[in-house]
Amino acid sequence: MTSTDRAGLSEAGVAAVAAAAPAPARRPRRELAAATVGSVVEAYDWTIYGILAPYFAEALFPGTSPTAKLIAAYLGFALGFLVRPLGSVLIGRLTDTRGRRYGLTLTVGLIAAGSLFLAAVPGYASIGLAAPLLVVGARLVQGLSVGAENPSVAAYVTETAPAGRRYFYSAVSYGGVVLGSALSFIVMNVLLGVFGESGVEDGAWRYGFVFGGLLGLTALWIRRGAAESAVFTAAVGKAAQGAALPTGGAGLEAAAPVVKAPSPWPVLRAHLGRLAVVFAITSGATTAFYFVTVDFPSYAESAGAATKEETSAALLLGMVALLAAMLGGGKAADRFGALPVLRLGFAGLALGSVPLLLAMNAGRVPVPVVTVVLLFLLGLPLAVSNVFAGQLFPPAVRAVAVGLPTAAAISLFGGTFPMLAELLRSAGHNAWLPWWPALTAAVALAASWAVQEHPGGEHPGGEHPGREHTGREHPVSVTPHA
């Protein structure tokens, strides 16, 4: 079969899909809402486990001391991260071959199911070692899902955002992570206010997971009504080696096309420099994020700067600053480019976080000021990183290519951070913690100089629906030094 014949089959397949299973009409705001609401669920479910762990560790994990049980609970937190790269490949591949909407629906459905399961798992006193094993199992399922959630959103927003507002849409969609994290702290404060610390430990912690499950089901409903990316339909369909036909079967998306897209591995091997840049940038952002949003209350209390309750309340103000920085950073990136915004945030974190935290520990800077400054700086790279990474790769492998280095970085630098912090504190080295986020931010800043921006076409990567993607028009390109 000639290349012309194969192209004809691909175009015919895409046309068949369009005729047999028309997607909902494209509405940019609905598409943005679909992307954002899943980020809210992902961040809430992932963060609520970390901040509820001190309250459910006694009930669900074995051990001879509260510290041992808490470390075991945080080990479950870390194990969920280990499978995120696998999820980014398995579910990301489905996103690249069956559609962005299919992947987004699948990820949020699995996240919601895992949260509801955690709400219902019996305690260690009732079922013994089965309790922690079930908890870890639920976290593994959520880890597979979350590993593909962010890259699926990155691909979807990259391909559906209006021209000239791509980074602002990136900021809004990733702002769902901020809203989800803030929501987890709000729920935590409500639980403590209604039930008290002892009541939360006695079982009220389950309500936190129930809320996450219901939130996930709402997101599932919203995403099922979103339109498919036109760039996916055109570019991936034309890259297919065979015809794209509707499945016609039952499932999450019965009418989703099954595209026999080329293997992603040759493309990934050809873009190792780009993968390394995404890995480094994600490492810097995720280490700072988990330090401030998950571990910071314990850090501040151990340093004698504030109680956990005071720091949690200050974090709500910091989340407002983070969201403001992301929205402002997205607008600035649309006007001036993503790299200046990205570099400004990482430079501030690399150079300013340790002096700021040392001043806080000495009582010279209030805790709320520290949280606002750190989260504002973090908001700048978070505003642009999603779409920035998405534009580095062609559509046929976009979800996998963004997901693999992102999930690997989050697993290595985010998932292990609470456990690492607890081990350092128990060894009397709490003062060492700020240096780790500062170092990873410095590495991310250095990695950003391996890429350069230049104007692209109307769509990311030069793709236009109905026009063949050439691979020569990416608005972001990697220099030979990468």
N, C-alpha and C positions, 0 to 999 in steps of 0.2 A: 504494500500500500504506500502510495506516495505521500509526501508531506502535505500536498494540496488536498488529497483525499482525507487525510486525518483532520486537517483544518475544517474541511466541509462537514465531517462527522461531528466535530466539536460544536460548530456553529449550529448545526441541525439539532444537536442535543440540547443546547441552551434554549433554542427556539421552542423545542418540545416542552421543556420545563416551564417556560414562560406561558405557553398556551394551556398546558394541563393543570398548572398549579400557580395561578397568579398570586403574587405576594400583595400584602396590603399596600395601599398608596403611600408613597414616600412623604413623610412629614418630619422635617429635621428636628423639631422639638420633641416629637414622640420618640424618635430614634435616640436623641440625647437623654431623655428620661429613662428609656430602656437600658442604656449603657450605665447611667448613674445609679439607678436603684439597685442593681446587682453589686456595685461597688460598696454601697451602704451595707448590704447584707453581709458581704464578704468581710468587711472590716469589723462590723459588729460581732459576728459569730467568732471571728478569730481573736479579737481583743477581749471579749467577755470571758473566754476561757482563761486567759492569762490573769485577769483581775479577780476572777472568782476562785482561782486555784487555791489561795490560802484558806478559803472557806469550805470547799468541798474535799480537800485533800484528806482530811481526817476521816471522812465517811467512805471514800472510794478507794483509797490506796493503803497498802500494808506498810508497816514500819514500826520501829520501836520508839520513835521520837517525832514530834511535830515537824522538825526540820527535815528528817528523812522522808516523811510523807510528802512534804511540799516539794522537795527535790524530785521525788518520783512523779508528782503531778506535772512539774515543769519538764521532766523527761518525756512525758506524753505530749506536751506542747511541742517539744523539739522533734519527736518522731513524726508528727503530722507534717512537718516541714520537709522531711527527708523524701517523701513521695511526691512533693510538688514538681520536681523536674520530670518525673514519670508522667504525672498528670498533664504537664504542659505538652508532652510529646503525644500521648494517647488521645486526649480530648482536643488538644490543639490540632492534631491531624484531622480529626473529625470536623473541626471548625474550618480548616483549609479545604476540605473535600466535600462536605455536606452543607456548608454555609455558616455565616457568622451567627445568624439567628438560631440555628440549631445548636451551636456550641454554647451560646449565651443561655439558652433555655436549659440545656443539660446541666451546666455548672451550677446555676442557682437552685435547681431542683435538688441536686445532691447535697448542697450546703444546707438547705432547709431540712432535708431528711436527717442529716447528721445531727443538727441542733435538737430536733425533736427527740431523737434517740437518746442523746445525752441527758435530756430532761427526765427521761423515764428509767434510766438504768438503775437497778437496785444497788444498795450499798454493800460494802465489803463484809459487813456483819451478816448479811443475808445470804450472799452467794459466794463469798470468799474471793479467790483469785480471779474468778470470772468477771468480777466488777471492774478491776483495772484493765483487764484484757478487752472488755467490751468498750471501755472508754477509749483505749488506744485504737481499737478497730474503727470506731466512729470518727476519730481524728484522722485516721488514714484515708477514709472515704472523703472527708472534707478537704484533706490535703491534696488529693488527686483533683478535686474540683477547683479549689482555689488556685492550684498551679496553672490552670488554663483560663481562669476568669479574667485576670488582668490582661494577658496577651490577646484574648478574644475581644475584650473591650477596646484595646489599642487598635486592633485591626479594623473593628467596626467603626470607631470614631474617625480613624485616619481616612476611611473610604466614604463616610457619609457626611462629614462636617462641611459646611459651606466654605467656598474659597474665601480666604482673607480672615476667617474666624476659626481656623483649625486648632490653634493653640489655646484659644479661649474655650472651645469645646473640650479640648483635652483637660484643661483646668477644671471645668465644671464636672466632667465625668469622673476624674480622679478625686475631685472634691467629695464625691460620695464616700471615699475612704475616710476623709476627715469627719464627715457627718456620722458615719457608722461608728468610728472610734469615740466621738463625743457622745453619741447615743448610748454607748456601753457604759460610760462614766455616769451619765444621767440615770440610767437604770440602776447602776450600782448604788448611787446615792439615794435613790428612791427606796430600794430594798433595805438599805441600812436605816433610813428614816422611818420606814413602816415597821420593820421587824426587829431592828437592832442587830448588833453584831452577833449575838448569840442565836437569834432567830434565823439569820442567814446561814450560820453554820449548821443549824438543826434541820435544814432542808429548804429554806426559802430561796437558796441559790438556784433551785430548779426553775423558778419563774424566769430567771434571766435567759435560760435556754429556750423556754416555751415562747417567750417574746421573739427570740431570734428565728424560730421555726415559722411563726405566723408572718413575720416580716418577709421571710424567704418565699412563702406561698404567694404573698401579694406581688413580689417582684416577678415570680413565675408568670402570673397572669398578665402583667404589663408587658413582659418580653414576648409573650406569644402573639401579641398584637402588633409588634414592630415589623417594619419592612426589611427585606433582605438588602444587602449592599449591592448596588448596581455594578460597582467595580468588581466584586467577587463574581457575579454572574457572567460578566464579559471577559475579564482577564483570566480567571481560572478556567472557565469553559474553553477558551481558545488555546490554553496551554495543555488541555487534557489530551491523552493519547487515544481515548475512545469516546463514544457518544455519552453524553450526560442524560440520564433518563430518570423520571420520578420513580420513587420506590413503590408507591401505591400501597404500602403496608401500614400496619398499626405502629404506634410509637409516639414519641414526643413531637415529631414533625413528619407526619405521614407523607406529605407531599414534597419533602425536601429532596433536592437533586443529589444523586450519588455521582461524584465526579472522580474519574480515574486520573488524578493529577500526578505529575512526575514526582519521583521520590525527592524528599527535601534534602537528603544528605549530600549529594553533589553540590547543591546550591549553598548549603551551610559550610561545607569545606572551602568553597570559593570565597566565603565572607567571614573567615575566622577573625580578622581584625575588627569587623563590625560587632561580632559576637562578644569579643573581649571588651569593647567599649561599653556595650550594654551591661555586661557583667559588672564592670567597675563602677559605673554610674549607679546601678541598682544597689550595689554593696554599700556605697556611701550614704545613700538615702535611707535604706532599710535599717542600718545600724543606728543612725540618729533617730529614726522614727520609733524603733522599739525601745531605745534607751529613754526617750522622753515620755512616750505614751504608755508604756507598760512598766518599766522598772523605776522610773523617776520618783514615785512616792516612796518606795523602799529606800532608794538612794538618799533622798533628802532626809528621811527619818534617821537613817544610820549616821548621817553626817551631822545630825543635831540641828538642821536648819528649819524643819517643820515636821508636823505629824503627817501620816498618810492621808487623813481626812482633809487637812489643810491643803496639801499638795494636789489632791484630786480635784478640789474646788478650783485651785489656781489653773489647773489644766484646762478647765472649761473655757476660761478666758484665753488661754493660749491657743485653743482650737479655733476660736474666732479670728485670732491673728493669723493662724495658719491658712484658714479659708480665704481671708482677705488677701494675703500674699499670693495665693494661688490664682485667684481671679485677676488681680492686678498684674501678676507675672505672665498670665496667659495673654492678656491684652498687649502687654509690652512686647512679648515674643512675636505676636502677629505683626507688630510694627517694625521692630528692630532685629528680629531673629531670636532663635531659641538659645543659642550658645551664650550670648552675654548674660541672659537671665540665669541659665544653669550655672555658669561659672561664678557669678556674684554670690549665689547661695552657698555653693560649696566652699568658696574662699572664706566667707564669713564663719561657717561651721569649723573649718580647719584651723583658722587663726584665732577665733574668738571664743569657742565653747569652753576650753579649759580655763582661761583666765576668768571668764564669767562665773563658772561653777566654783572655782576657788574663792572668788569674792563672795559668793552666796554662802559657802561653808563658813567663811569668816564673819558673816553677819553684816557685810557692807552693801549687799544687793538683795532686795526682797525676793522671795521665791516667785511671786507672780510676774515680776519683771523678767526673771530668768526664763520662765516658761514662754512668755510672749516673744522674747528676742530669739530664742532657739527655734521655736516653731515658725516664726516669721521667716527666718533664714531657710529653714527646711522647705517651706512652701514654694520657694522659687524654683528649685529643680523639680519638685513634684508636679508643678504646674505644666511642665513641658515634656517630661520624660516619656509619657505614654506615647504620644503621637511622634515625638522625636525618634524613638526607637522604631515605631511602626514604619516610618518613612525610609528606614535604612534597608528594607528588604522588599523583594517583589511580592505581589499579592498571593501567588500560589503557595508560598511557604511562610507567609507573614506571621500567622499565629504561632507556629512552631518556632520560627526563628527568634521572635521576641520572647516567647515563653520559656525556652530552654535556658538561656543565660539569666533571665530574670528569676526564674524559680530556683536555679542553682545558687544564685547570690542570696536570695531571701532565706533559703534553707541553711546555708553556711553561716550567714551573718545575722539574720533575724531570728530564726528558730532557736538557735543555741544561746541567744543573748540572756534571757531571763535565768537560765540554768547557770551560765557562766557568772552572771552577776551574783547569784545566791552563793555560789561556791567561793567567789572572791570575798564576799562579805563575811561568810562563816570563817574564812582564814584571816580576817582582819585587814583586808586590802581594799576596802570600799573606795579609797581615794584613787585607786588606779583606773576605775571605770571610765571617767571622762576622756581618757587618752585614746581609747579604742574608737569611739565615734569620730574623734578629731583626725585620727590617722586614716580611717577609711574615707573620710571626706577629702583629705589631701590626695589620696590615690585617685578618687573620682575626678577631682579637679585636673590632675595631670592627664588622665585618660581623655578628657574633653578636648585636649589639644591635638588628639589624633584624628579629629574630624573637622570638616569645614562645611559651611553652608554656602549654597549659591541658589539663585532663583530657579524654581522648577516650573512645571506646567500647571494647568488649571487644577488637576487632581494630583494627590501625592504620588511621587515616583513617575510623574508624567502620564499616569493612566487616565484615559477618558473612556467612558462606556462606549463600546462599539468601535474603539480604535485599539489596534494591537499594541501591547506594551513592549517597548524595545529594550528596556533595562538601561538606557543611557540618559534618563532624564530625572533621576532622583534629586530632589531639592537638598538632600543631605548626602555628602559623599565622604568616603574615608580616604585619607591620604595614603600614598605608598608606604609611609613609615609605620602604618598600623599593621 
